[in-house]
Amino acid sequence: MARPETPALTDTVDLIRREWAQTCPDLDTAPIEVLGRVQRIASLCNHRLDLNLEQHGITRSEFNVLSALARVGRPLRASEVVSTTMLSGASITKIADSLVQRDLVVRQKSERDGRVVLLALTDHGRSVVEDQMPRRLADDEEVIAVLSPAERETLAGLLRKVCAALGE
């Protein structure tokens, strides 16, 4: 017995490629198949996260700093936060100032070297992460629920390979 045809999935990236093909038929837009979708997924997920974070009055960048401090469980130098969040040093300074003003982070002197300033979560900052991280993961789970465990593993491996090629 023949199986019924399932309609082909199309998305905005397909539309964008068709438009480029009409406008510039000699332009190879194949990379958009992957990277356009990765960027689109990231943008949509970031928008969802932004909406959730609004209730705490924090930005995604601020949440990234709070999360970096929460997951290592110890105070960090600003340079360590830069390396894990990919934000600039100037951004970290500005974000840290804002988080300190709102009692989400404190600045501490290093016990080993008094010239080194460390950033540490306050109880209030930790509670924001503890409230938001499960929501973020639930949102992410909802996004990838269409994938089987094997598909998730394959996709994660392929994306890891691309990250490694970028020097990550």
C-alpha positions as CSV (number, residue, x, y, z in Angstrom):
1,M,0.0,0.0,0.0
2,A,1.4,3.4,-0.9
3,R,1.9,5.9,1.8
4,P,0.2,9.3,1.4
5,E,2.5,12.1,0.5
6,T,3.3,14.5,3.3
7,P,3.4,18.1,2.4
8,A,7.0,19.5,2.1
9,L,7.9,21.8,5.0
10,T,8.7,25.3,3.9
11,D,9.9,28.3,6.0
12,T,11.0,31.9,5.7
13,V,14.5,30.7,4.7
14,D,13.0,29.0,1.6
15,L,11.2,32.2,0.7
16,I,14.4,34.2,1.1
17,R,16.3,31.8,-1.1
18,R,13.6,31.9,-3.8
19,E,13.6,35.7,-3.7
20,W,17.4,35.7,-4.2
21,A,17.2,33.2,-7.0
22,Q,14.8,35.5,-8.8
23,T,16.8,38.6,-8.2
24,C,20.3,37.2,-8.6
25,P,20.1,33.7,-10.2
26,D,23.9,33.3,-10.3
27,L,24.2,33.8,-6.5
28,D,24.8,30.6,-4.6
29,T,22.6,31.0,-1.4
30,A,23.2,27.4,-0.2
31,P,24.8,28.5,3.1
32,I,21.6,30.2,4.0
33,E,20.0,26.7,4.2
34,V,22.0,26.1,7.4
35,L,23.2,29.4,8.8
36,G,20.1,31.4,7.9
37,R,18.1,28.9,9.9
38,V,20.5,28.9,12.8
39,Q,20.3,32.7,12.9
40,R,16.6,32.7,12.6
41,I,16.1,30.1,15.4
42,A,18.5,32.1,17.6
43,S,16.6,35.3,16.9
44,L,13.2,33.8,17.7
45,C,14.5,32.1,20.8
46,N,16.2,35.3,22.0
47,H,12.9,37.2,21.5
48,R,11.1,34.6,23.7
49,L,13.8,34.9,26.4
50,D,13.6,38.7,26.2
51,L,9.9,38.6,26.9
52,N,10.4,36.3,30.0
53,L,13.2,38.5,31.3
54,E,11.2,41.7,31.1
55,Q,9.3,40.7,34.3
56,H,12.6,41.0,36.2
57,G,13.6,44.2,34.4
58,I,16.8,42.6,33.1
59,T,18.3,42.3,29.6
60,R,19.5,39.1,27.9
61,S,23.1,40.3,28.3
62,E,22.6,40.9,32.0
63,F,21.0,37.4,32.3
64,N,24.0,36.0,30.5
65,V,26.4,37.6,33.1
66,L,24.2,36.4,36.0
67,S,24.1,32.9,34.5
68,A,27.9,32.8,34.0
69,L,28.3,33.5,37.7
70,A,25.6,31.1,38.8
71,R,26.8,28.1,36.8
72,V,30.5,28.3,38.0
73,G,29.4,28.8,41.6
74,R,32.2,31.2,42.4
75,P,33.1,34.8,41.9
76,L,34.7,35.6,38.5
77,R,37.1,38.2,37.2
78,A,35.5,40.4,34.5
79,S,37.8,38.8,31.9
80,E,36.4,35.4,32.8
81,V,32.9,36.7,32.2
82,V,34.0,38.1,28.9
83,S,35.4,34.8,27.7
84,T,32.2,32.8,28.6
85,T,29.6,35.4,27.5
86,M,31.4,36.7,24.4
87,L,30.5,40.2,25.5
88,S,33.1,43.0,25.3
89,G,35.1,44.1,28.4
90,A,33.4,47.5,28.2
91,S,30.0,45.9,28.1
92,I,30.8,43.7,31.1
93,T,31.9,46.8,33.0
94,K,28.6,48.6,32.1
95,I,26.5,45.6,32.8
96,A,28.2,44.9,36.1
97,D,27.6,48.5,37.2
98,S,23.9,48.1,36.5
99,L,23.7,44.7,38.2
100,V,25.5,46.1,41.3
101,Q,23.1,49.1,41.5
102,R,20.2,46.7,41.5
103,D,21.8,44.3,44.1
104,L,22.0,41.4,41.7
105,V,25.8,41.3,41.8
106,V,28.5,42.6,44.2
107,R,32.2,43.4,43.5
108,Q,34.7,41.7,45.8
109,K,38.5,42.0,46.2
110,S,40.3,38.8,45.5
111,E,41.8,37.1,48.6
112,R,44.9,36.1,46.7
113,D,45.5,39.5,45.0
114,G,43.8,42.6,46.4
115,R,44.2,44.4,43.1
116,V,41.9,41.9,41.4
117,V,38.1,42.7,41.5
118,L,35.7,39.8,41.3
119,L,32.0,39.7,40.5
120,A,29.8,37.6,42.6
121,L,26.0,36.9,42.7
122,T,23.9,38.2,45.5
123,D,21.0,36.1,46.8
124,H,18.7,38.3,44.7
125,G,20.8,37.7,41.6
126,R,20.8,33.9,42.2
127,S,17.0,33.9,42.6
128,V,16.6,35.6,39.3
129,V,18.7,32.9,37.6
130,E,16.9,30.1,39.5
131,D,13.5,31.5,38.4
132,Q,14.5,32.1,34.8
133,M,16.7,29.2,33.9
134,P,14.0,26.5,34.1
135,R,11.7,28.7,32.0
136,R,14.4,29.2,29.4
137,L,15.1,25.4,29.3
138,A,11.4,24.7,29.0
139,D,11.1,27.1,26.1
140,D,14.1,25.6,24.4
141,E,12.6,22.1,25.0
142,E,9.4,23.2,23.4
143,V,11.3,24.5,20.3
144,I,13.2,21.2,19.8
145,A,10.3,18.9,20.8
146,V,9.8,18.1,17.0
147,L,13.1,16.3,16.9
148,S,13.6,12.7,18.0
149,P,16.5,11.9,20.5
150,A,18.6,10.7,17.6
151,E,17.9,13.8,15.5
152,R,18.9,16.0,18.5
153,E,22.1,14.1,18.9
154,T,22.9,14.3,15.2
155,L,22.1,18.1,15.1
156,A,24.1,18.8,18.2
157,G,27.1,17.0,16.8
158,L,26.9,18.8,13.5
159,L,26.6,22.2,15.2
160,R,29.5,21.3,17.5
161,K,31.6,20.6,14.4
162,V,30.7,24.0,12.9
163,C,31.6,25.7,16.2
164,A,34.9,23.9,16.3
165,A,35.7,25.0,12.8
166,L,35.1,28.6,13.9
167,G,37.8,28.1,16.6
168,E,35.3,27.7,19.4
